Amino acid sequence: MPIELCQLMKFGGLTPSGGEAKRAISEGRVLLNGAVETRKRKKLAAGDRVTFSGQTVVVQA
């Protein structure tokens, strides 16, 4: 089941809350595979790399 970008940021420990994740995404402070991503509900796939505030999380299958 795919996970959304804002959910990954919250559950992956990049942000303390979903609200902070959505704010960071809308402000253009999140990179998906090296490019700025502003769609908070973007569906992620295995191997996608999400970077925020110097931390990177790789989506696992």
C-alpha distance matrix in Angstrom:
0.0 3.8 6.6 9.9 13.1 15.0 12.5 12.5 16.3 16.8 14.9 15.8 19.4 20.4 21.6 22.9 21.4 19.0 22.2 23.4 20.2 20.5 24.2 23.9 21.5 23.9 26.9 25.6 25.5 22.1 21.6 18.6 19.7 23.2 23.4 23.6 20.5 21.4 18.4 16.9 13.9 13.2 9.7 9.7 9.2 10.4 14.1 14.3 17.1 17.6 21.2 23.0 26.4 27.0 23.8 21.0 17.6 15.7 11.9 11.3 9.0
3.8 0.0 3.8 6.7 9.7 12.1 10.3 10.1 13.7 14.9 13.6 14.1 17.7 18.0 19.3 21.0 19.5 16.9 19.9 20.8 17.4 17.6 21.2 20.6 18.1 20.5 23.3 21.9 22.0 18.5 18.0 15.0 16.3 19.8 19.7 19.8 16.7 17.7 14.8 13.5 10.7 9.6 6.0 6.0 6.5 8.7 12.0 11.4 14.1 14.4 18.0 19.8 23.4 24.1 21.2 18.4 15.2 13.4 9.8 10.4 9.1
6.6 3.8 0.0 3.8 6.6 8.5 6.6 6.5 10.1 11.1 10.2 11.0 14.3 14.6 15.6 17.3 15.7 13.3 16.3 17.1 13.7 14.2 17.8 17.3 15.1 17.7 20.5 19.4 19.1 15.8 15.9 13.4 15.4 18.5 18.4 18.0 14.9 15.5 12.9 10.9 8.7 8.3 5.7 5.7 7.7 9.7 12.3 10.9 12.8 12.2 15.6 16.8 20.3 21.3 18.4 16.0 13.0 12.1 8.9 10.4 10.4
9.9 6.7 3.8 0.0 3.8 5.6 5.3 6.3 8.8 10.2 10.6 11.5 14.1 13.7 14.1 16.1 14.1 11.1 13.7 14.5 11.0 10.9 14.5 14.2 11.7 14.0 17.0 16.1 16.3 13.2 13.8 11.8 14.5 17.1 16.4 15.3 12.0 12.1 9.3 7.1 5.1 5.4 4.6 5.9 9.3 12.0 13.8 11.5 12.7 11.2 14.3 15.1 18.6 20.1 17.7 15.7 13.3 13.2 10.7 13.1 13.6
13.1 9.7 6.6 3.8 0.0 3.8 5.5 5.2 6.3 8.8 10.1 10.1 12.3 10.9 11.6 14.2 12.8 10.1 12.3 12.2 8.5 8.8 12.0 11.0 8.6 11.5 13.9 12.8 12.6 9.5 10.3 8.8 11.9 14.1 13.4 12.1 9.0 9.5 7.8 5.6 5.8 5.5 6.3 6.5 10.1 12.3 13.2 10.1 10.4 8.1 10.8 11.4 15.0 16.6 14.5 12.7 11.0 11.5 10.1 13.3 14.7
15.0 12.1 8.5 5.6 3.8 0.0 3.8 5.5 5.2 6.4 8.7 9.7 11.0 9.8 9.2 11.3 9.3 6.4 8.6 8.9 5.4 5.9 9.4 9.2 7.7 10.3 12.8 12.7 12.4 10.1 12.1 11.6 15.0 16.6 15.8 13.8 10.8 10.2 8.8 5.3 6.4 8.1 9.4 10.1 13.6 15.6 16.5 13.6 13.3 10.4 12.1 11.5 14.5 16.8 14.9 14.0 12.5 14.0 12.8 15.8 17.4
12.5 10.3 6.6 5.3 5.5 3.8 0.0 3.8 5.4 5.2 6.0 7.9 9.9 10.1 9.8 11.1 9.2 6.8 10.1 10.9 8.0 9.1 12.6 12.5 11.4 14.1 16.6 16.4 15.7 13.1 14.7 13.7 16.7 18.8 18.5 17.0 14.1 13.8 12.0 8.6 8.3 9.9 9.8 10.1 13.0 14.6 16.1 13.9 14.0 11.6 13.8 13.6 16.4 18.3 15.8 14.7 12.3 13.5 11.6 13.9 15.3
12.5 10.1 6.5 6.3 5.2 5.5 3.8 0.0 3.8 5.4 5.2 5.2 8.0 8.1 9.3 11.4 10.7 9.3 12.5 12.2 8.9 11.0 14.0 12.8 11.8 15.1 17.0 16.2 14.8 11.8 12.7 11.5 14.0 16.2 16.6 15.8 13.4 14.1 12.9 10.1 10.2 10.4 9.8 8.6 11.1 11.9 12.9 10.9 10.7 8.6 11.0 11.4 14.5 15.7 12.8 11.2 8.6 9.7 8.3 10.9 12.9
16.3 13.7 10.1 8.8 6.3 5.2 5.4 3.8 0.0 3.8 5.8 5.2 6.1 4.9 5.8 8.6 8.4 7.6 10.3 9.1 6.0 8.9 11.2 9.7 9.6 13.1 14.4 13.9 12.0 9.5 11.3 11.3 14.1 15.5 15.8 14.4 12.5 13.1 12.7 9.8 11.3 11.8 12.3 11.3 14.0 14.8 15.0 12.5 11.2 8.1 9.2 8.5 11.2 13.0 10.5 10.0 8.5 10.9 10.7 13.6 16.1
16.8 14.9 11.1 10.2 8.8 6.4 5.2 5.4 3.8 0.0 3.8 5.5 5.5 6.1 5.2 6.2 5.5 5.4 8.8 8.3 6.4 9.4 11.8 11.3 11.8 14.7 16.2 16.5 14.7 12.7 14.9 15.0 17.9 19.3 19.5 17.8 15.8 15.7 15.0 11.5 12.6 14.1 14.4 13.9 16.5 17.3 18.0 15.9 14.7 11.8 12.7 11.5 13.4 15.5 13.0 13.0 11.3 13.8 13.2 15.5 17.7
14.9 13.6 10.2 10.6 10.1 8.7 6.0 5.2 5.8 3.8 0.0 3.8 5.4 7.7 8.2 8.6 8.5 8.7 12.3 12.1 10.1 12.9 15.5 14.8 15.0 18.1 19.7 19.5 17.7 15.3 16.8 16.2 18.5 20.5 21.2 20.1 18.0 18.3 17.3 14.0 14.2 15.2 14.6 13.6 15.6 15.7 16.7 15.4 14.7 12.6 14.0 13.6 15.6 16.9 13.8 13.3 10.7 12.6 11.6 13.1 15.2
15.8 14.1 11.0 11.5 10.1 9.7 7.9 5.2 5.2 5.5 3.8 0.0 3.8 5.7 7.9 9.5 10.6 10.9 14.2 13.0 10.7 13.9 16.1 14.5 14.7 18.2 19.3 18.6 16.3 13.6 14.6 14.1 16.0 17.8 19.0 18.4 16.9 17.9 17.4 14.6 15.3 15.4 14.8 12.9 14.5 14.0 14.3 13.1 11.8 9.9 11.1 11.2 13.2 13.9 10.5 9.7 7.2 9.5 9.3 11.2 14.0
19.4 17.7 14.3 14.1 12.3 11.0 9.9 8.0 6.1 5.5 5.4 3.8 0.0 3.8 5.5 6.6 8.8 10.4 13.1 11.4 10.0 13.7 15.2 13.6 14.7 18.1 18.7 18.4 15.7 13.8 15.4 15.8 17.9 19.0 20.2 19.1 18.0 18.8 18.8 15.9 17.2 17.8 17.7 16.1 18.0 17.6 17.5 16.0 14.0 11.6 11.6 10.5 11.5 12.6 9.6 10.3 9.0 12.2 12.8 14.7 17.7
20.4 18.0 14.6 13.7 10.9 9.8 10.1 8.1 4.9 6.1 7.7 5.7 3.8 0.0 3.8 7.0 8.9 10.1 12.1 9.5 7.9 11.6 12.6 10.4 11.7 15.2 15.3 14.9 11.9 10.2 12.1 13.2 15.5 16.1 17.1 15.8 15.0 15.8 16.5 13.9 15.9 16.2 16.9 15.3 17.5 17.6 17.0 14.8 12.3 9.2 8.5 6.8 8.0 9.6 7.1 8.3 8.1 11.7 12.8 15.5 18.7
21.6 19.3 15.6 14.1 11.6 9.2 9.8 9.3 5.8 5.2 8.2 7.9 5.5 3.8 0.0 3.8 5.6 7.3 8.8 6.2 5.8 9.6 10.2 8.9 10.9 13.8 14.1 14.6 12.0 11.1 13.9 15.3 18.1 18.5 18.9 16.9 15.8 15.7 16.3 13.3 15.6 16.7 17.8 17.0 19.8 20.3 20.1 17.6 15.5 12.0 11.3 8.7 9.4 12.0 10.4 11.9 11.8 15.1 15.8 18.5 21.3
22.9 21.0 17.3 16.1 14.2 11.3 11.1 11.4 8.6 6.2 8.6 9.5 6.6 7.0 3.8 0.0 3.8 7.2 8.6 6.9 8.0 11.3 11.9 11.6 13.8 16.3 16.7 17.8 15.4 14.8 17.7 18.9 21.8 22.3 22.6 20.5 19.2 18.7 18.9 15.6 17.6 19.3 20.2 19.7 22.4 22.8 23.0 20.8 18.9 15.6 15.0 12.5 12.7 15.2 13.6 15.2 14.8 18.0 18.3 20.6 23.2
21.4 19.5 15.7 14.1 12.8 9.3 9.2 10.7 8.4 5.5 8.5 10.6 8.8 8.9 5.6 3.8 0.0 3.8 5.4 5.4 6.4 8.8 10.1 10.9 12.6 14.5 15.6 17.1 15.5 14.8 17.9 18.8 22.1 22.8 22.6 20.1 18.2 17.1 16.9 13.3 15.0 17.3 18.4 18.6 21.6 22.7 23.3 20.9 19.5 16.1 16.2 13.8 14.7 17.5 15.9 17.0 16.1 18.9 18.6 21.0 23.1
19.0 16.9 13.3 11.1 10.1 6.4 6.8 9.3 7.6 5.4 8.7 10.9 10.4 10.1 7.3 7.2 3.8 0.0 3.8 5.5 5.0 6.2 8.6 9.9 10.6 12.3 14.2 15.6 14.7 13.7 16.6 17.1 20.6 21.6 20.9 18.4 16.0 14.5 13.7 10.0 11.5 14.1 15.4 16.2 19.4 21.0 21.9 19.3 18.4 15.1 15.8 13.9 15.6 18.5 16.8 17.2 16.0 18.4 17.5 20.0 21.8
22.2 19.9 16.3 13.7 12.3 8.6 10.1 12.5 10.3 8.8 12.3 14.2 13.1 12.1 8.8 8.6 5.4 3.8 0.0 3.8 5.4 5.2 6.2 8.6 9.9 10.6 12.3 14.5 13.9 13.9 17.3 18.4 22.1 22.6 21.4 18.4 16.2 14.1 13.8 10.5 12.7 15.5 17.6 18.6 22.2 24.0 24.6 21.7 20.5 17.0 17.1 14.6 15.8 19.2 18.3 19.1 18.6 21.1 20.6 23.4 25.2
23.4 20.8 17.1 14.5 12.2 8.9 10.9 12.2 9.1 8.3 12.1 13.0 11.4 9.5 6.2 6.9 5.4 5.5 3.8 0.0 3.8 5.5 5.1 6.1 8.6 10.0 10.5 12.5 11.2 11.5 15.1 16.8 20.3 20.4 19.5 16.6 15.0 13.4 14.1 11.1 14.0 16.1 18.2 18.6 22.0 23.5 23.6 20.6 18.8 15.1 14.5 11.5 12.3 15.8 15.2 16.5 16.6 19.5 19.7 22.7 25.0
20.2 17.4 13.7 11.0 8.5 5.4 8.0 8.9 6.0 6.4 10.1 10.7 10.0 7.9 5.8 8.0 6.4 5.0 5.4 3.8 0.0 3.8 5.5 5.2 6.2 8.7 10.0 10.9 9.7 8.9 12.2 13.4 16.9 17.4 16.6 13.9 12.0 10.8 11.2 8.1 10.9 12.6 14.6 14.8 18.2 19.8 20.0 16.9 15.4 11.7 11.8 9.5 11.4 14.5 13.4 14.0 13.7 16.3 16.2 19.4 21.6
20.5 17.6 14.2 10.9 8.8 5.9 9.1 11.0 8.9 9.4 12.9 13.9 13.7 11.6 9.6 11.3 8.8 6.2 5.2 5.5 3.8 0.0 3.8 5.5 5.2 6.1 8.6 10.1 10.2 9.9 13.1 14.1 17.8 18.3 16.7 13.6 11.2 8.9 8.9 5.9 9.0 11.3 14.0 15.2 18.8 21.0 21.5 18.1 17.1 13.6 14.0 12.1 14.1 17.3 16.6 16.8 16.5 18.6 18.1 21.4 23.2
24.2 21.2 17.8 14.5 12.0 9.4 12.6 14.0 11.2 11.8 15.5 16.1 15.2 12.6 10.2 11.9 10.1 8.6 6.2 5.1 5.5 3.8 0.0 3.8 5.5 5.2 6.1 8.8 8.8 9.9 13.6 15.4 19.1 18.8 17.1 13.6 12.1 9.7 10.9 8.9 12.4 14.3 17.3 18.2 21.9 23.9 23.9 20.4 18.9 15.2 14.6 12.0 13.2 16.7 16.8 17.7 18.1 20.7 20.8 24.2 26.3
23.9 20.6 17.3 14.2 11.0 9.2 12.5 12.8 9.7 11.3 14.8 14.5 13.6 10.4 8.9 11.6 10.9 9.9 8.6 6.1 5.2 5.5 3.8 0.0 3.8 5.6 5.2 6.5 5.4 6.5 10.3 12.6 16.1 15.5 14.1 10.9 10.0 8.7 10.7 9.2 12.8 13.9 16.7 16.9 20.3 22.0 21.4 18.0 16.0 12.2 11.1 8.4 9.6 13.1 13.4 14.4 15.3 18.0 18.6 22.2 24.7
21.5 18.1 15.1 11.7 8.6 7.7 11.4 11.8 9.6 11.8 15.0 14.7 14.7 11.7 10.9 13.8 12.6 10.6 9.9 8.6 6.2 5.2 5.5 3.8 0.0 3.8 5.4 5.3 5.8 5.4 8.6 10.2 13.9 13.7 11.9 8.6 6.7 5.1 6.9 6.0 9.7 10.4 13.5 14.0 17.5 19.7 19.3 15.7 14.3 10.8 10.7 9.2 11.6 14.5 14.4 14.4 14.8 16.8 17.0 20.6 22.7
23.9 20.5 17.7 14.0 11.5 10.3 14.1 15.1 13.1 14.7 18.1 18.2 18.1 15.2 13.8 16.3 14.5 12.3 10.6 10.0 8.7 6.1 5.2 5.6 3.8 0.0 3.8 5.4 7.7 8.6 11.5 13.1 16.8 16.3 13.7 10.1 8.3 5.1 7.2 7.2 10.8 11.9 15.5 16.7 20.3 22.8 22.6 18.9 17.8 14.5 14.3 12.6 14.5 17.6 17.9 18.1 18.6 20.5 20.5 24.1 26.0
26.9 23.3 20.5 17.0 13.9 12.8 16.6 17.0 14.4 16.2 19.7 19.3 18.7 15.3 14.1 16.7 15.6 14.2 12.3 10.5 10.0 8.6 6.1 5.2 5.4 3.8 0.0 3.8 5.6 8.2 11.3 13.8 17.2 15.9 13.5 9.8 9.5 7.3 10.4 10.6 14.3 15.0 18.4 19.1 22.5 24.7 23.9 20.2 18.4 15.0 13.9 11.7 12.7 15.9 17.0 17.8 19.1 21.3 22.0 25.7 27.9
25.6 21.9 19.4 16.1 12.8 12.7 16.4 16.2 13.9 16.5 19.5 18.6 18.4 14.9 14.6 17.8 17.1 15.6 14.5 12.5 10.9 10.1 8.8 6.5 5.3 5.4 3.8 0.0 3.8 5.7 7.9 10.6 13.7 12.2 9.7 6.0 6.5 5.7 9.4 10.3 13.9 13.5 16.8 17.0 20.2 22.2 21.1 17.3 15.5 12.5 11.4 10.0 11.6 14.2 15.3 15.5 17.0 18.9 19.8 23.6 25.9
25.5 22.0 19.1 16.3 12.6 12.4 15.7 14.8 12.0 14.7 17.7 16.3 15.7 11.9 12.0 15.4 15.5 14.7 13.9 11.2 9.7 10.2 8.8 5.4 5.8 7.7 5.6 3.8 0.0 3.8 6.8 10.2 13.1 11.4 10.1 7.0 8.1 8.4 11.6 11.5 15.1 14.8 17.6 17.1 20.0 21.5 20.1 16.5 14.0 10.7 8.7 6.6 7.8 10.6 11.9 12.7 14.6 17.0 18.4 22.1 24.9
22.1 18.5 15.8 13.2 9.5 10.1 13.1 11.8 9.5 12.7 15.3 13.6 13.8 10.2 11.1 14.8 14.8 13.7 13.9 11.5 8.9 9.9 9.9 6.5 5.4 8.6 8.2 5.7 3.8 0.0 3.8 6.7 9.9 9.0 8.2 5.8 6.0 7.5 9.9 9.7 12.8 12.0 14.3 13.5 16.3 17.7 16.3 12.8 10.4 7.1 5.9 5.1 8.0 10.0 10.2 10.0 11.4 13.4 14.7 18.4 21.1
21.6 18.0 15.9 13.8 10.3 12.1 14.7 12.7 11.3 14.9 16.8 14.6 15.4 12.1 13.9 17.7 17.9 16.6 17.3 15.1 12.2 13.1 13.6 10.3 8.6 11.5 11.3 7.9 6.8 3.8 0.0 3.8 6.3 5.3 5.0 4.4 5.6 8.8 10.9 11.5 13.9 12.0 13.8 12.4 14.5 15.7 13.8 10.3 7.9 5.7 5.0 6.6 9.7 10.3 10.3 9.0 10.6 11.8 13.3 17.0 19.6
18.6 15.0 13.4 11.8 8.8 11.6 13.7 11.5 11.3 15.0 16.2 14.1 15.8 13.2 15.3 18.9 18.8 17.1 18.4 16.8 13.4 14.1 15.4 12.6 10.2 13.1 13.8 10.6 10.2 6.7 3.8 0.0 3.8 5.4 5.4 6.2 5.8 9.4 10.2 11.0 12.5 9.8 10.9 9.1 10.9 12.3 10.7 7.0 5.7 4.7 6.5 9.1 12.7 12.9 12.0 9.5 9.8 9.8 10.7 14.4 16.6
19.7 16.3 15.4 14.5 11.9 15.0 16.7 14.0 14.1 17.9 18.5 16.0 17.9 15.5 18.1 21.8 22.1 20.6 22.1 20.3 16.9 17.8 19.1 16.1 13.9 16.8 17.2 13.7 13.1 9.9 6.3 3.8 0.0 3.8 5.8 8.5 9.0 12.8 13.6 14.7 15.7 12.6 13.0 10.4 11.0 11.6 9.0 6.1 4.9 6.4 7.9 11.3 14.5 13.7 12.8 9.8 10.3 9.4 10.7 14.0 16.1
23.2 19.8 18.5 17.1 14.1 16.6 18.8 16.2 15.5 19.3 20.5 17.8 19.0 16.1 18.5 22.3 22.8 21.6 22.6 20.4 17.4 18.3 18.8 15.5 13.7 16.3 15.9 12.2 11.4 9.0 5.3 5.4 3.8 0.0 3.8 6.9 9.1 12.8 14.6 15.9 17.6 14.8 16.0 13.8 14.8 15.3 12.6 9.7 7.7 8.0 7.7 10.5 13.1 12.2 12.3 10.2 12.0 12.0 14.0 17.3 19.7
23.4 19.7 18.4 16.4 13.4 15.8 18.5 16.6 15.8 19.5 21.2 19.0 20.2 17.1 18.9 22.6 22.6 20.9 21.4 19.5 16.6 16.7 17.1 14.1 11.9 13.7 13.5 9.7 10.1 8.2 5.0 5.4 5.8 3.8 0.0 3.8 6.3 9.8 12.0 13.9 15.8 13.2 15.0 13.8 15.3 16.8 14.7 11.3 10.0 9.4 9.4 11.4 14.0 14.1 14.6 12.8 14.3 14.4 15.7 19.2 21.4
23.6 19.8 18.0 15.3 12.1 13.8 17.0 15.8 14.4 17.8 20.1 18.4 19.1 15.8 16.9 20.5 20.1 18.4 18.4 16.6 13.9 13.6 13.6 10.9 8.6 10.1 9.8 6.0 7.0 5.8 4.4 6.2 8.5 6.9 3.8 0.0 3.8 6.6 9.5 11.4 14.0 12.1 14.7 14.1 16.5 18.4 16.8 13.1 11.6 9.8 9.4 10.2 12.7 13.8 14.5 13.5 14.9 15.7 16.8 20.5 22.7
20.5 16.7 14.9 12.0 9.0 10.8 14.1 13.4 12.5 15.8 18.0 16.9 18.0 15.0 15.8 19.2 18.2 16.0 16.2 15.0 12.0 11.2 12.1 10.0 6.7 8.3 9.5 6.5 8.1 6.0 5.6 5.8 9.0 9.1 6.3 3.8 0.0 3.8 5.9 7.9 10.2 8.4 11.3 11.4 14.3 16.7 15.9 12.1 11.4 9.3 10.1 10.8 13.9 15.5 15.3 14.0 14.5 15.1 15.3 19.0 20.8
21.4 17.7 15.5 12.1 9.5 10.2 13.8 14.1 13.1 15.7 18.3 17.9 18.8 15.8 15.7 18.7 17.1 14.5 14.1 13.4 10.8 8.9 9.7 8.7 5.1 5.1 7.3 5.7 8.4 7.5 8.8 9.4 12.8 12.8 9.8 6.6 3.8 0.0 3.8 6.1 9.0 8.5 12.1 13.2 16.5 19.3 18.9 15.2 14.6 12.0 12.7 12.4 15.2 17.5 17.5 16.6 16.9 17.9 17.8 21.4 23.0
18.4 14.8 12.9 9.3 7.8 8.8 12.0 12.9 12.7 15.0 17.3 17.4 18.8 16.5 16.3 18.9 16.9 13.7 13.8 14.1 11.2 8.9 10.9 10.7 6.9 7.2 10.4 9.4 11.6 9.9 10.9 10.2 13.6 14.6 12.0 9.5 5.9 3.8 0.0 3.8 5.5 5.3 9.1 11.1 14.6 17.7 18.1 14.6 14.9 12.6 14.3 14.4 17.5 19.7 19.0 17.7 17.2 17.7 16.7 20.1 21.1
16.9 13.5 10.9 7.1 5.6 5.3 8.6 10.1 9.8 11.5 14.0 14.6 15.9 13.9 13.3 15.6 13.3 10.0 10.5 11.1 8.1 5.9 8.9 9.2 6.0 7.2 10.6 10.3 11.5 9.7 11.5 11.0 14.7 15.9 13.9 11.4 7.9 6.1 3.8 0.0 3.8 5.6 8.8 10.6 14.4 17.3 18.0 14.6 14.7 12.0 13.6 13.3 16.4 18.8 17.7 16.6 15.7 16.7 15.5 18.8 20.0
13.9 10.7 8.7 5.1 5.8 6.4 8.3 10.2 11.3 12.6 14.2 15.3 17.2 15.9 15.6 17.6 15.0 11.5 12.7 14.0 10.9 9.0 12.4 12.8 9.7 10.8 14.3 13.9 15.1 12.8 13.9 12.5 15.7 17.6 15.8 14.0 10.2 9.0 5.5 3.8 0.0 3.8 6.2 9.1 12.7 15.9 17.4 14.4 15.4 13.4 15.9 16.1 19.4 21.5 19.9 18.3 16.7 17.0 15.0 17.8 18.3
13.2 9.6 8.3 5.4 5.5 8.1 9.9 10.4 11.8 14.1 15.2 15.4 17.8 16.2 16.7 19.3 17.3 14.1 15.5 16.1 12.6 11.3 14.3 13.9 10.4 11.9 15.0 13.5 14.8 12.0 12.0 9.8 12.6 14.8 13.2 12.1 8.4 8.5 5.3 5.6 3.8 0.0 3.8 6.3 9.9 13.3 14.4 11.4 12.8 11.5 14.3 15.4 19.0 20.6 18.9 16.8 15.3 14.9 13.0 15.9 16.4
9.7 6.0 5.7 4.6 6.3 9.4 9.8 9.8 12.3 14.4 14.6 14.8 17.7 16.9 17.8 20.2 18.4 15.4 17.6 18.2 14.6 14.0 17.3 16.7 13.5 15.5 18.4 16.8 17.6 14.3 13.8 10.9 13.0 16.0 15.0 14.7 11.3 12.1 9.1 8.8 6.2 3.8 0.0 3.8 6.8 10.4 12.3 10.0 12.3 11.9 15.3 16.9 20.6 21.7 19.6 16.9 14.7 13.6 10.9 13.2 13.1
9.7 6.0 5.7 5.9 6.5 10.1 10.1 8.6 11.3 13.9 13.6 12.9 16.1 15.3 17.0 19.7 18.6 16.2 18.6 18.6 14.8 15.2 18.2 16.9 14.0 16.7 19.1 17.0 17.1 13.5 12.4 9.1 10.4 13.8 13.8 14.1 11.4 13.2 11.1 10.6 9.1 6.3 3.8 0.0 3.8 7.0 8.6 6.4 9.0 9.3 13.0 15.2 19.0 19.5 17.1 14.1 11.6 10.0 7.4 9.9 10.2
9.2 6.5 7.7 9.3 10.1 13.6 13.0 11.1 14.0 16.5 15.6 14.5 18.0 17.5 19.8 22.4 21.6 19.4 22.2 22.0 18.2 18.8 21.9 20.3 17.5 20.3 22.5 20.2 20.0 16.3 14.5 10.9 11.0 14.8 15.3 16.5 14.3 16.5 14.6 14.4 12.7 9.9 6.8 3.8 0.0 3.8 6.2 5.8 9.3 11.0 14.7 17.5 21.2 21.1 18.4 15.0 12.3 9.6 6.6 8.0 7.6
10.4 8.7 9.7 12.0 12.3 15.6 14.6 11.9 14.8 17.3 15.7 14.0 17.6 17.6 20.3 22.8 22.7 21.0 24.0 23.5 19.8 21.0 23.9 22.0 19.7 22.8 24.7 22.2 21.5 17.7 15.7 12.3 11.6 15.3 16.8 18.4 16.7 19.3 17.7 17.3 15.9 13.3 10.4 7.0 3.8 0.0 3.8 5.6 8.8 11.3 14.9 17.9 21.3 20.6 17.7 14.1 11.1 7.7 4.9 5.0 4.9
14.1 12.0 12.3 13.8 13.2 16.5 16.1 12.9 15.0 18.0 16.7 14.3 17.5 17.0 20.1 23.0 23.3 21.9 24.6 23.6 20.0 21.5 23.9 21.4 19.3 22.6 23.9 21.1 20.1 16.3 13.8 10.7 9.0 12.6 14.7 16.8 15.9 18.9 18.1 18.0 17.4 14.4 12.3 8.6 6.2 3.8 0.0 3.8 6.4 9.7 12.8 16.3 19.5 18.3 15.6 11.8 9.6 5.9 5.2 6.2 7.8
14.3 11.4 10.9 11.5 10.1 13.6 13.9 10.9 12.5 15.9 15.4 13.1 16.0 14.8 17.6 20.8 20.9 19.3 21.7 20.6 16.9 18.1 20.4 18.0 15.7 18.9 20.2 17.3 16.5 12.8 10.3 7.0 6.1 9.7 11.3 13.1 12.1 15.2 14.6 14.6 14.4 11.4 10.0 6.4 5.8 5.6 3.8 0.0 3.8 6.6 10.0 13.3 16.8 16.1 13.8 10.1 8.3 5.7 5.3 8.2 10.1
17.1 14.1 12.8 12.7 10.4 13.3 14.0 10.7 11.2 14.7 14.7 11.8 14.0 12.3 15.5 18.9 19.5 18.4 20.5 18.8 15.4 17.1 18.9 16.0 14.3 17.8 18.4 15.5 14.0 10.4 7.9 5.7 4.9 7.7 10.0 11.6 11.4 14.6 14.9 14.7 15.4 12.8 12.3 9.0 9.3 8.8 6.4 3.8 0.0 3.8 6.5 10.1 13.3 12.4 10.1 6.5 5.7 4.5 6.4 9.8 12.6
17.6 14.4 12.2 11.2 8.1 10.4 11.6 8.6 8.1 11.8 12.6 9.9 11.6 9.2 12.0 15.6 16.1 15.1 17.0 15.1 11.7 13.6 15.2 12.2 10.8 14.5 15.0 12.5 10.7 7.1 5.7 4.7 6.4 8.0 9.4 9.8 9.3 12.0 12.6 12.0 13.4 11.5 11.9 9.3 11.0 11.3 9.7 6.6 3.8 0.0 3.8 6.8 10.3 10.3 8.2 5.5 5.3 6.4 8.0 11.7 14.6
21.2 18.0 15.6 14.3 10.8 12.1 13.8 11.0 9.2 12.7 14.0 11.1 11.6 8.5 11.3 15.0 16.2 15.8 17.1 14.5 11.8 14.0 14.6 11.1 10.7 14.3 13.9 11.4 8.7 5.9 5.0 6.5 7.9 7.7 9.4 9.4 10.1 12.7 14.3 13.6 15.9 14.3 15.3 13.0 14.7 14.9 12.8 10.0 6.5 3.8 0.0 3.8 6.9 6.6 5.5 4.2 6.5 8.8 11.2 14.7 18.0
23.0 19.8 16.8 15.1 11.4 11.5 13.6 11.4 8.5 11.5 13.6 11.2 10.5 6.8 8.7 12.5 13.8 13.9 14.6 11.5 9.5 12.1 12.0 8.4 9.2 12.6 11.7 10.0 6.6 5.1 6.6 9.1 11.3 10.5 11.4 10.2 10.8 12.4 14.4 13.3 16.1 15.4 16.9 15.2 17.5 17.9 16.3 13.3 10.1 6.8 3.8 0.0 3.8 5.6 5.4 6.5 8.7 11.8 13.9 17.4 20.6
26.4 23.4 20.3 18.6 15.0 14.5 16.4 14.5 11.2 13.4 15.6 13.2 11.5 8.0 9.4 12.7 14.7 15.6 15.8 12.3 11.4 14.1 13.2 9.6 11.6 14.5 12.7 11.6 7.8 8.0 9.7 12.7 14.5 13.1 14.0 12.7 13.9 15.2 17.5 16.4 19.4 19.0 20.6 19.0 21.2 21.3 19.5 16.8 13.3 10.3 6.9 3.8 0.0 3.8 5.6 8.5 11.3 14.7 17.1 20.4 23.8
27.0 24.1 21.3 20.1 16.6 16.8 18.3 15.7 13.0 15.5 16.9 13.9 12.6 9.6 12.0 15.2 17.5 18.5 19.2 15.8 14.5 17.3 16.7 13.1 14.5 17.6 15.9 14.2 10.6 10.0 10.3 12.9 13.7 12.2 14.1 13.8 15.5 17.5 19.7 18.8 21.5 20.6 21.7 19.5 21.1 20.6 18.3 16.1 12.4 10.3 6.6 5.6 3.8 0.0 3.8 6.8 10.3 13.4 16.5 19.5 23.1
23.8 21.2 18.4 17.7 14.5 14.9 15.8 12.8 10.5 13.0 13.8 10.5 9.6 7.1 10.4 13.6 15.9 16.8 18.3 15.2 13.4 16.6 16.8 13.4 14.4 17.9 17.0 15.3 11.9 10.2 10.3 12.0 12.8 12.3 14.6 14.5 15.3 17.5 19.0 17.7 19.9 18.9 19.6 17.1 18.4 17.7 15.6 13.8 10.1 8.2 5.5 5.4 5.6 3.8 0.0 3.8 6.8 10.2 13.2 16.0 19.7
21.0 18.4 16.0 15.7 12.7 14.0 14.7 11.2 10.0 13.0 13.3 9.7 10.3 8.3 11.9 15.2 17.0 17.2 19.1 16.5 14.0 16.8 17.7 14.4 14.4 18.1 17.8 15.5 12.7 10.0 9.0 9.5 9.8 10.2 12.8 13.5 14.0 16.6 17.7 16.6 18.3 16.8 16.9 14.1 15.0 14.1 11.8 10.1 6.5 5.5 4.2 6.5 8.5 6.8 3.8 0.0 3.8 6.7 9.9 12.7 16.4
17.6 15.2 13.0 13.3 11.0 12.5 12.3 8.6 8.5 11.3 10.7 7.2 9.0 8.1 11.8 14.8 16.1 16.0 18.6 16.6 13.7 16.5 18.1 15.3 14.8 18.6 19.1 17.0 14.6 11.4 10.6 9.8 10.3 12.0 14.3 14.9 14.5 16.9 17.2 15.7 16.7 15.3 14.7 11.6 12.3 11.1 9.6 8.3 5.7 5.3 6.5 8.7 11.3 10.3 6.8 3.8 0.0 3.8 6.5 9.2 12.9
15.7 13.4 12.1 13.2 11.5 14.0 13.5 9.7 10.9 13.8 12.6 9.5 12.2 11.7 15.1 18.0 18.9 18.4 21.1 19.5 16.3 18.6 20.7 18.0 16.8 20.5 21.3 18.9 17.0 13.4 11.8 9.8 9.4 12.0 14.4 15.7 15.1 17.9 17.7 16.7 17.0 14.9 13.6 10.0 9.6 7.7 5.9 5.7 4.5 6.4 8.8 11.8 14.7 13.4 10.2 6.7 3.8 0.0 3.8 6.3 9.8
11.9 9.8 8.9 10.7 10.1 12.8 11.6 8.3 10.7 13.2 11.6 9.3 12.8 12.8 15.8 18.3 18.6 17.5 20.6 19.7 16.2 18.1 20.8 18.6 17.0 20.5 22.0 19.8 18.4 14.7 13.3 10.7 10.7 14.0 15.7 16.8 15.3 17.8 16.7 15.5 15.0 13.0 10.9 7.4 6.6 4.9 5.2 5.3 6.4 8.0 11.2 13.9 17.1 16.5 13.2 9.9 6.5 3.8 0.0 3.8 6.7
11.3 10.4 10.4 13.1 13.3 15.8 13.9 10.9 13.6 15.5 13.1 11.2 14.7 15.5 18.5 20.6 21.0 20.0 23.4 22.7 19.4 21.4 24.2 22.2 20.6 24.1 25.7 23.6 22.1 18.4 17.0 14.4 14.0 17.3 19.2 20.5 19.0 21.4 20.1 18.8 17.8 15.9 13.2 9.9 8.0 5.0 6.2 8.2 9.8 11.7 14.7 17.4 20.4 19.5 16.0 12.7 9.2 6.3 3.8 0.0 3.8
9.0 9.1 10.4 13.6 14.7 17.4 15.3 12.9 16.1 17.7 15.2 14.0 17.7 18.7 21.3 23.2 23.1 21.8 25.2 25.0 21.6 23.2 26.3 24.7 22.7 26.0 27.9 25.9 24.9 21.1 19.6 16.6 16.1 19.7 21.4 22.7 20.8 23.0 21.1 20.0 18.3 16.4 13.1 10.2 7.6 4.9 7.8 10.1 12.6 14.6 18.0 20.6 23.8 23.1 19.7 16.4 12.9 9.8 6.7 3.8 0.0
